[in-house]
């Protein structure tokens, strides 16, 4: 699994697309705000993003339970194919006053911690500039 994180409109998707130029387009599958239901092969690249939308559907559930459930599903998917998670950096340390927005931010944080732990590569994108936080791009090609 690989994780790309950064603020909104900082170039995360562009970075992933450029990193996958060597892959036949029929093997690249983007999922926005949902987890795939179909099976994939080791040739496929499944790019997951908009975790906020996935979490918003379950906000009545405990934060840890939501994060664990999503992380386990993504880990299982990663055993069958190449998973790339595109994560939005929410809040940059600012705590929302709205209870629902605070729970969303906290749950994303818990999920992201689990994804980062499992990932072989974590890259932060800051206005189009990649910064390797974990792993090595040369040894862990997309």
N, C-alpha and C positions, 0 to 999 in steps of 0.2 A: 504494500500500500504506500502511496505517496500523498502528501498533503501540501497544498499551496494555500497560503493565507495572506490576507492583506485587506486594506480598506476598500470600500465601494469604488468601483471605476479606477482601480490602481493598476490594471493590466494583468490580472490573474489568468483570465481565459485566453488572452493573447499569448501569454507565456506557455500555457499548456498546449495550445494549437501549434506554436512554433516548435515545441519539444516533440510533437508527434508528427512532424512533417514526413518522417521516414515510414510511417504506418499507412497502409492502404485505408482510405476513408471509410470503406465498408465495415472496418473493424473498430471504428470509433463511435461510441454511443454516449450522448449527453442526457442527463436526467436532472431536471430543475425542480427541486422541492418534492421529489418523490423517489422512492427506491424501486428499482426494476423488479419485475415479476418473472421475467424469462431467464433462461440459463444462457451462459456464455462460455466460450472456449478460452484457452490460454492465449490465443491470438488477439482476442478482443481487449479493448480498453474502455472501461466504464468510468465516466466522469460524473461524479455526484456533486451537486451544488445546491444552494439555497436551503441549507439545513434549518434556517429559521422557519420556513414554511412547514417543514416536516414537524418541527417541535410545536408550532402554534396549533396544530390539529390535536395535540395531546396535552395542552397546558393544564388540564384538570388533574393530571397524574403527577406524582412526585418527581422532582427534578432528577434524582439519581436513577429512578426507574426508567424514565424516558431516555436518559443518556446511555444507560446500560443496554437497553433494548435496541436502540439504534446502532450502538457500537458493535454489539454482537452480530447483528444482521449484516453490517458492513464487513466485519471480519470474516464471516462465512462466505460472503460474496468474493472477498479477496482470495479465498482458497481456490476458486474456480477460474478467476480471470485477473486482469490488471486493473486495480481500482486506483483512481486519482480523486481525491476530495478537494474541492475548492471551497475554502471557508472564509466567510466575511468576518473581519475583526470588528466586533461590536463594541462601541462605547469608548474604547481606548482608556479604560479606567474610570469613566464617568458613570455613576450609578443613576439609572433613571428613577424619577419620582413615582411614575406609574407602576403599580404592583405587577401588572401583567407584563409590561416591558422589562421590568427588573427580573422576573422569573425567566423570561425568554433569554435575556443576556446571561443569567447564571447557568441555565441549562445548556446553552451553547458552549459556555466555558467548560462545563463538566464533560460534555461530549468531545470537545476539541482536545482536552487533556488525554482522554482515552485514545483518540485517533492518533495524536502525536506519539504516544507511547508505543503504539503498534506499528507506526510507519517506519519505513527504512529511509525515507527522505522527507524532510520538512523544509519548505522554501517560503520565506516571507517576500512578498512583492510590495515595494514601496515606490509608487509612481513609475512603474515599469522597470525598476531595478531589482533584480533578484538577490536575495541574501540567504545563503544556506544556513539553516539553524541546526539541522541534524542530517547526517549522511554525507554522501559525496556524489555529485551529479555524474562525474566521470565513471565511478564504479557502480552506479545505480541508474543506468539509462532508462528513459521513459520507454 
